[in-house]
Amino acid sequence: MAITIRTPQEIEKLRRSGQVVREVLEHVRKAVKPGATTLDLETAAAVKIRELGATPAFKGYRGYPCVLCTSMNDEVVHGIPSAERKLRDGDIVSIDTGVVMDGYYGDSAITVAVGREVAARTKKLLAVTEASLASAIREVKAGATLGDVGAAVQETVEAEGFSVVRDFVGHGIGTRLHEDPQVPNYGTRGLGQKLKAGMVLAIEPMVNAGRPGVQVLKDGWTAVTEDGSLSAHFEHTVAVTDEGALVLTR
């Protein structure tokens, strides 16, 4: 496993990419409303990325066709935007995107509830998933382990009766979208790779309302929950420092 330690100058470049990702996600969030299609969200993101002078990180990555992943309801990750997928009141949609600027990547995701008729349990799923990401980020500092980070997600999620997806994990990020190490959303405190200042991680809990199992659809990309339950996804890119986590996509 070759983990790259980034210089302060490199982390500043990664932060610039991260800020663009944040702006794109905030822009797309405003377009989430009943009647919009996931292709409308894609178009909004593509225009904004271009406007901000960045290059989309996902489009063309291993043949992926779009700048966003838009995963609705029981879709966990990697849902492909489409003119056929219309958002309805009560749906949830996870919006995941990345950009590259000056050779450095940013990657972040949010899950957004659509309209006003959102069930209480759905709102709770989103709140718990976002809280699990915050718990993980609080564990990040030089000397901690990836087990500490994963355990923080797992404990937060399972305490509320939800389950952590194990088939997909977070990752290192820098001059490539996916770098070492892998960052699981489960684990045992004190175990796993030790964190060092200058490591940069994309931490991304994927949480199911039902059981943790997922399957990939025939399109080769879209992952859905095996039991048809809802799934939520939040992600931040963070740099490890001696004092704690520097969130680059906030």
C-alpha positions in Angstrom: 0.0 0.0 0.0 1.6 3.3 -1.1 0.1 6.1 0.9 1.2 9.6 -0.2 1.8 12.3 2.4 0.8 15.6 1.0 2.7 18.9 1.6 0.8 22.0 2.9 1.0 23.4 -0.6 -0.6 20.3 -2.0 -3.3 20.3 0.7 -4.1 23.9 -0.3 -4.6 22.8 -3.9 -6.8 19.9 -2.7 -8.8 22.4 -0.6 -9.4 24.6 -3.7 -10.8 21.5 -5.5 -12.8 20.7 -2.4 -14.4 24.2 -2.3 -15.4 23.8 -6.0 -17.1 20.5 -5.2 -18.9 22.1 -2.3 -20.2 25.0 -4.5 -21.4 22.5 -7.1 -23.3 20.4 -4.5 -24.9 23.5 -3.0 -25.9 24.6 -6.5 -27.4 21.2 -7.4 -29.2 21.0 -4.0 -31.3 24.0 -5.0 -32.4 22.1 -8.1 -33.8 19.2 -6.1 -37.6 19.5 -6.2 -40.6 17.4 -7.2 -40.8 17.1 -11.0 -37.1 17.6 -11.7 -35.3 14.7 -13.3 -31.9 13.4 -12.2 -30.7 14.6 -15.7 -31.7 18.2 -14.7 -29.4 17.8 -11.7 -26.6 16.5 -14.0 -27.0 19.5 -16.3 -26.9 22.0 -13.4 -23.7 20.4 -12.1 -22.0 20.3 -15.5 -22.7 24.0 -16.1 -21.5 24.9 -12.7 -18.3 22.9 -12.9 -17.4 24.5 -16.2 -18.3 28.0 -14.8 -15.9 27.4 -11.9 -13.0 26.4 -14.2 -12.8 22.8 -13.1 -12.8 19.4 -14.9 -15.3 16.8 -13.8 -13.6 13.9 -12.1 -16.3 11.2 -12.7 -17.1 11.6 -16.4 -15.1 9.1 -18.3 -13.7 7.5 -15.1 -13.7 3.8 -16.0 -16.2 4.7 -18.7 -18.7 6.4 -16.4 -20.9 8.7 -18.5 -21.8 11.6 -16.2 -20.4 14.3 -13.9 -22.7 13.3 -11.1 -23.8 10.1 -9.4 -27.5 10.5 -8.5 -28.8 7.6 -6.4 -32.5 7.6 -5.5 -34.2 5.8 -2.7 -33.0 2.2 -2.6 -30.0 3.1 -4.8 -26.9 3.1 -2.7 -24.2 4.7 -5.0 -23.3 5.2 -8.7 -26.9 5.9 -10.0 -26.6 7.3 -13.5 -28.6 10.5 -14.2 -31.4 10.1 -16.6 -34.3 12.1 -18.2 -36.6 9.2 -17.1 -35.9 9.5 -13.4 -38.3 12.0 -12.0 -38.0 13.2 -8.4 -41.2 12.9 -6.4 -42.3 14.3 -3.0 -40.9 12.0 -0.3 -38.0 10.6 -2.4 -34.4 10.9 -1.3 -31.5 11.4 -3.8 -27.8 11.2 -3.0 -25.7 13.5 -5.1 -22.0 12.6 -5.4 -19.5 14.5 -7.5 -15.8 15.2 -7.9 -13.6 17.6 -9.7 -10.0 18.0 -10.6 -8.2 21.4 -10.7 -4.5 21.9 -11.3 -4.1 18.1 -11.1 -5.7 17.7 -7.6 -9.0 16.1 -6.8 -12.0 16.9 -4.6 -14.8 14.5 -3.8 -18.0 14.9 -1.7 -21.6 13.7 -1.5 -24.9 14.7 0.1 -28.3 13.1 0.4 -31.3 15.4 -0.1 -34.9 14.8 0.8 -37.3 15.8 -2.0 -40.4 18.0 -1.2 -42.3 18.2 2.0 -43.9 14.8 2.4 -40.8 13.1 3.8 -41.4 10.2 6.3 -40.0 10.6 9.8 -37.9 7.4 9.4 -36.5 8.7 6.1 -35.5 12.0 7.8 -33.9 10.0 10.6 -31.8 7.9 8.1 -30.4 11.1 6.6 -29.7 12.6 10.0 -27.9 9.5 11.3 -25.8 9.0 8.2 -24.7 12.7 8.3 -24.0 12.3 12.1 -21.9 9.1 11.4 -19.7 11.1 9.0 -19.3 13.8 11.7 -18.4 11.1 14.2 -15.8 9.7 11.8 -14.2 13.1 11.1 -13.9 13.7 14.9 -11.7 10.6 15.1 -9.3 11.8 12.4 -5.9 13.0 13.7 -2.3 11.9 13.5 -1.8 8.7 15.6 -5.4 7.5 15.3 -6.2 4.5 13.1 -8.6 3.7 10.3 -10.3 1.3 12.8 -11.1 4.3 15.0 -12.7 6.1 12.0 -14.7 3.0 10.8 -15.8 2.2 14.4 -17.1 5.7 14.8 -19.4 5.4 11.8 -20.5 1.9 12.7 -21.3 2.7 16.3 -23.4 5.8 15.4 -25.3 3.9 12.7 -26.0 0.7 14.5 -27.1 2.4 17.7 -30.0 3.8 15.7 -31.0 0.5 14.2 -29.6 1.1 10.7 -26.8 -0.8 8.9 -23.5 0.1 7.3 -22.8 -0.9 3.7 -19.6 -3.0 3.6 -19.2 -3.6 -0.1 -18.1 0.0 -0.8 -15.6 2.1 1.2 -14.0 5.5 1.3 -10.5 6.1 0.0 -7.4 8.1 -0.2 -7.5 11.0 -2.7 -4.9 13.4 -4.2 -3.6 13.4 -7.7 -5.9 10.5 -8.5 -9.5 10.1 -7.5 -9.0 6.8 -5.7 -5.7 6.3 -3.9 -4.6 4.1 -0.9 -5.7 3.5 1.8 -9.3 2.1 1.6 -11.4 3.7 4.4 -14.1 1.2 5.6 -17.2 2.5 7.4 -16.8 -0.2 10.1 -13.9 -1.5 12.2 -12.3 -2.0 15.5 -10.8 0.9 17.5 -7.0 0.8 17.6 -6.7 -1.5 14.5 -5.8 -0.8 10.9 -3.6 1.7 9.2 -2.2 4.5 11.5 -3.0 8.0 10.3 -0.2 10.4 9.7 -0.3 14.2 9.2 -0.5 14.9 5.4 -2.7 11.9 4.5 -5.9 12.9 2.7 -9.0 10.8 2.9 -12.5 10.7 1.3 -14.7 9.4 4.2 -18.1 8.4 2.9 -20.6 6.4 5.0 -23.3 4.6 3.0 -26.1 3.6 5.3 -29.1 1.4 4.7 -32.4 1.6 6.5 -32.7 -2.2 6.3 -30.0 -4.9 5.9 -26.4 -4.1 4.7 -26.5 -6.2 1.5 -26.3 -4.5 -1.9 -26.3 -5.7 -5.5 -25.2 -4.0 -8.7 -27.8 -3.6 -11.5 -27.3 -4.7 -15.2 -26.0 -1.2 -16.1 -22.8 -2.2 -14.3 -22.8 0.9 -12.1 -26.0 1.4 -10.0 -25.8 -0.4 -6.6 -29.1 -1.0 -4.8 -30.0 -2.4 -1.4 -30.8 -6.1 -1.7 -33.9 -5.8 0.5 -35.3 -2.7 -1.3 -34.8 -0.4 1.8 -33.7 3.2 1.5 -30.0 4.1 1.5 -28.3 7.4 2.3 -24.7 8.6 1.5 -22.6 11.6 2.8 -19.0 12.2 2.0 -16.2 14.8 2.8 -12.6 15.0 1.7 -10.4 15.6 4.8 -6.7 16.1 5.5 -5.1 14.6 8.6 -3.3 17.0 10.8 -1.6 16.7 14.3 -4.6 18.6 15.7 -7.4 16.8 13.9 -9.2 16.8 10.6 -9.1 19.7 8.1 -12.3 19.3 6.1 -11.4 20.3 2.6 -15.0 20.1 1.1 -16.8 22.1 3.8 
